[in-house]
């Protein structure tokens, strides 16, 4: 019985040491993340870039399809990063070609 208690104590001590190591690593990661956020804010300020709270938000529906046959033949398509509820969904881009001119 005493041997079982000693074994259990050793297991709990090892688990406690492992948890302390994990907490220490998480604390280090949190400090590094704070430094990155601070650096990001400083760079935005230095270069006059807006923060997310300063950028107007609009709702949009992304539709991808073939170009129309009118005007400059523009179409919008989705490709690359476009934030959505479940993460990145694509990138909104506009493709135009010059209309044909009669000579």
C-alpha positions in Angstrom: 0.0 0.0 0.0 2.8 2.4 0.9 4.5 1.6 -2.4 1.2 2.4 -4.3 1.0 5.8 -2.5 4.6 6.6 -3.4 4.0 5.7 -7.0 0.8 7.8 -7.2 2.7 10.7 -5.5 5.5 10.5 -8.1 2.9 10.5 -10.9 1.1 13.5 -9.6 4.4 15.4 -9.0 5.4 14.7 -12.6 2.0 15.8 -13.9 2.3 19.0 -11.8 5.7 19.7 -13.2 4.5 19.1 -16.8 1.5 21.5 -16.2 3.8 24.2 -14.8 6.0 23.9 -17.9 3.0 24.3 -20.1 1.8 27.3 -18.2 5.3 28.9 -18.5 5.3 28.2 -22.2 1.8 29.8 -22.6 2.9 32.8 -20.7 5.9 33.2 -23.0 3.6 32.9 -26.1 1.2 35.5 -24.6 4.1 38.0 -24.0 5.3 37.4 -27.6 1.8 38.0 -29.0 1.4 41.2 -27.1 4.7 42.4 -28.5 3.5 41.6 -32.1 0.3 43.5 -31.5 2.2 46.5 -30.2 4.6 46.4 -33.1 1.7 46.2 -35.5 0.0 49.3 -33.9 3.3 51.2 -34.1 3.9 50.4 -37.7 0.3 51.4 -38.6 0.7 54.6 -36.8 4.1 55.3 -38.4 2.8 54.8 -41.9 -0.6 56.3 -41.4 -2.5 53.1 -42.0 -6.0 52.6 -40.6 -6.9 50.1 -38.0 -9.8 47.7 -38.5 -12.1 49.9 -36.4 -11.4 52.8 -38.8 -12.3 50.9 -41.9 -16.0 51.2 -43.0 -17.7 47.8 -43.2 -20.3 47.0 -45.8 -22.4 43.9 -46.5 -21.8 42.2 -49.8 -23.0 39.2 -51.7 -20.3 37.5 -53.7 -21.4 36.2 -57.1 -19.1 34.7 -59.6 -20.1 34.3 -63.2 -19.3 34.9 -66.8 -18.8 38.5 -68.1 -21.9 40.3 -69.4 -22.1 41.3 -73.1 -22.7 45.0 -72.3 -20.4 48.0 -71.8 -16.8 47.3 -70.9 -17.5 43.7 -70.3 -16.8 43.7 -66.5 -17.4 40.9 -64.2 -16.7 40.3 -60.5 -15.2 37.0 -59.4 -14.2 35.5 -56.1 -10.6 34.3 -55.6 -8.0 34.6 -52.9 -8.8 35.8 -49.3 -12.3 37.1 -48.7 -13.4 36.9 -45.0 -16.5 34.9 -44.3 -18.3 33.5 -41.3 -16.3 30.3 -41.5 -13.0 31.9 -42.4 -11.4 33.0 -45.7 -13.8 32.4 -48.6 -12.1 34.1 -51.5 -11.2 37.6 -52.8 -13.5 40.0 -54.6 -12.0 41.3 -57.8 -13.2 43.1 -60.8 -12.2 42.1 -64.3 -12.8 44.5 -67.2 -11.7 44.6 -70.8 -11.9 47.6 -73.1 -15.0 47.7 -75.3 -14.4 47.2 -79.0 -14.3 50.3 -81.1 -15.5 50.5 -84.6 -13.1 52.1 -87.2 
